[in-house]
Amino acid sequence: MDMQVLMTNGTVEFLEKIKQDHPEARILIMQNGENGLAYYEGNNDDLFAEERTYETVDYVGEMQEEGYVVMNNIPVTDEGRPIFEDRFLNRQGKIEEMPGFQAIRVLRPVHGNTYIILTQWEDEKSFQNWKNSQSFAKAHKGNADQKQDRPSYSAGPSYVTAYSMVSTES
């Protein structure tokens, strides 16, 4: 069964108020500079006034209240969706073995074309260690050759956003 993920943006203070208003929902809050992001996994559609909704293609690990989150935002063509999803469903799983790894989510957008590959780490150093590892090089082999011509499933340039978890006292 696919898990649903909802996300919305706002100031951390605003998002913490939403979290307090919904104690039954496990809303995680993360921050990137001044920008806050609320993250929720589950079936409650009434949490956010405006959210982006995703279905999970693949997921490993439990999202933690603390850590460092990296989101690779990848626009994918309609025809490219099966190829793109298959690539992640058949990945070698080496990322899970990295020290500091907490969770991965491959998120399919319900609206729009931008998938999110979300990884959560104990800290930024753990993520950097992954990026500099043999496993990362192996997992992203082929991407290096495609820097000039994007993969066939690409609907535009991808971009990365990184966040630190905001631990809140309930």
C-alpha positions as CSV (number, residue, x, y, z in Angstrom):
1,M,0.0,0.0,0.0
2,D,1.4,3.4,-1.0
3,M,1.8,5.9,1.8
4,Q,0.7,9.4,1.2
5,V,3.0,12.4,2.0
6,L,1.8,16.0,2.4
7,M,4.1,19.0,2.5
8,T,3.5,22.7,3.0
9,N,5.7,25.7,3.4
10,G,5.6,28.6,5.8
11,T,7.5,30.2,8.7
12,V,8.6,27.8,11.4
13,E,6.3,29.6,13.9
14,F,3.3,29.2,11.5
15,L,4.0,25.5,10.9
16,E,4.5,24.8,14.7
17,K,1.1,26.3,15.3
18,I,-0.4,23.8,12.7
19,K,1.4,21.0,14.5
20,Q,0.0,22.1,17.9
21,D,-3.5,22.3,16.4
22,H,-3.2,18.6,15.2
23,P,-1.6,16.7,18.1
24,E,-3.0,13.4,16.6
25,A,-0.9,13.9,13.4
26,R,2.9,13.3,13.3
27,I,3.9,16.5,11.6
28,L,7.7,17.0,11.2
29,I,9.1,20.5,10.8
30,M,12.3,21.3,9.0
31,Q,14.0,24.5,8.2
32,N,16.2,25.9,5.4
33,G,17.4,29.4,6.3
34,E,14.2,31.4,6.9
35,N,12.0,28.9,5.2
36,G,10.1,26.2,7.0
37,L,8.6,23.0,5.7
38,A,6.0,20.8,7.4
39,Y,6.1,17.1,6.4
40,Y,3.4,14.5,7.1
41,E,3.0,10.9,6.2
42,G,-0.5,9.4,6.5
43,N,-4.2,9.8,5.4
44,N,-5.3,13.0,7.1
45,D,-6.0,15.4,4.3
46,D,-7.3,18.2,6.6
47,L,-4.0,19.4,8.1
48,F,-2.8,22.1,5.7
49,A,-4.7,24.8,3.8
50,E,-2.4,24.4,0.8
51,E,-0.3,21.3,0.5
52,R,1.7,19.4,-2.1
53,T,0.6,15.7,-2.1
54,Y,2.8,12.8,-3.0
55,E,2.5,9.0,-3.2
56,T,5.4,6.9,-2.1
57,V,7.0,4.8,-4.9
58,D,9.5,3.4,-2.4
59,Y,10.5,4.1,1.2
60,V,12.9,2.7,3.8
61,G,13.4,3.7,7.4
62,E,11.4,5.9,9.7
63,M,11.5,9.7,9.4
64,Q,13.1,11.1,12.6
65,E,12.4,14.3,14.6
66,E,16.1,15.2,14.3
67,G,18.5,15.0,11.4
68,Y,19.4,16.5,8.1
69,V,17.1,16.2,5.0
70,V,18.2,16.4,1.4
71,M,15.5,16.6,-1.3
72,N,16.4,16.0,-4.9
73,N,13.6,17.5,-7.0
74,I,13.4,15.9,-10.4
75,P,10.9,16.9,-13.1
76,V,9.9,13.8,-15.1
77,T,7.9,13.5,-18.3
78,D,4.6,11.6,-18.3
79,E,6.1,8.9,-20.6
80,G,9.3,8.8,-18.5
81,R,7.5,8.0,-15.1
82,P,7.7,4.2,-15.4
83,I,11.4,4.3,-16.4
84,F,12.2,6.7,-13.6
85,E,10.2,4.8,-10.9
86,D,11.7,1.4,-12.1
87,R,15.2,2.8,-11.7
88,F,14.5,3.6,-8.0
89,L,12.6,0.4,-7.3
90,N,15.5,-1.6,-8.7
91,R,18.3,0.4,-7.0
92,Q,21.0,-1.6,-5.2
93,G,20.0,-0.4,-1.7
94,K,23.5,0.6,-0.7
95,I,22.4,4.0,0.8
96,E,20.7,2.1,3.6
97,E,24.1,0.7,4.7
98,M,25.7,4.1,5.0
99,P,26.5,5.3,8.6
100,G,24.2,8.1,9.6
101,F,21.4,7.0,7.1
102,Q,17.9,7.4,8.6
103,A,15.3,7.2,5.8
104,I,14.7,7.5,2.1
105,R,11.4,8.4,0.3
106,V,10.8,8.3,-3.4
107,L,7.8,10.6,-3.8
108,R,5.5,10.7,-6.9
109,P,3.7,14.0,-7.3
110,V,-0.1,13.7,-7.3
111,H,-0.2,17.0,-9.3
112,G,2.6,18.3,-11.4
113,N,5.7,16.4,-12.7
114,T,8.4,16.9,-10.0
115,Y,9.3,13.8,-8.1
116,I,11.2,14.2,-4.9
117,I,14.0,11.8,-3.7
118,L,14.2,12.6,0.0
119,T,16.9,11.2,2.2
120,Q,17.3,11.9,5.9
121,W,20.6,11.7,7.7
122,E,21.8,12.0,11.3
123,D,23.7,15.1,10.2
124,E,25.1,16.9,7.2
125,K,28.5,15.2,7.6
126,S,26.8,11.8,7.1
127,F,25.2,13.0,3.9
128,Q,28.5,14.4,2.6
129,N,30.2,11.0,3.5
130,W,27.5,9.3,1.3
131,K,28.0,11.8,-1.5
132,N,31.8,11.1,-1.5
133,S,31.4,7.3,-1.2
134,Q,32.0,4.6,-3.8
135,S,28.3,3.5,-3.3
136,F,27.2,7.0,-4.3
137,A,29.4,6.9,-7.4
138,K,28.1,3.5,-8.3
139,A,24.4,4.5,-7.8
140,H,24.9,7.6,-9.9
141,K,27.0,6.0,-12.6
142,G,25.6,6.9,-16.0
143,N,24.3,10.2,-14.7
144,A,27.8,11.7,-15.2
145,D,27.7,10.8,-18.9
146,Q,24.3,12.4,-19.2
147,K,25.2,15.8,-17.8
148,Q,25.2,17.2,-21.4
149,D,22.0,15.4,-22.5
150,R,19.6,14.8,-19.7
151,P,18.1,11.4,-19.2
152,S,15.2,10.5,-21.5
153,Y,12.7,10.8,-18.6
154,S,13.8,14.4,-17.7
155,A,11.3,17.2,-18.1
156,G,13.8,19.9,-17.0
157,P,16.7,20.5,-14.7
158,S,16.6,18.9,-11.3
159,Y,17.5,20.9,-8.1
160,V,18.4,20.0,-4.6
161,T,17.1,21.5,-1.3
162,A,18.5,20.7,2.1
163,Y,16.8,21.2,5.5
164,S,17.6,20.7,9.1
165,M,15.0,19.2,11.3
166,V,13.4,21.5,13.9
167,S,12.8,19.7,17.2
168,T,9.8,21.1,18.9
169,E,8.7,20.4,22.4
170,S,5.0,19.4,22.4
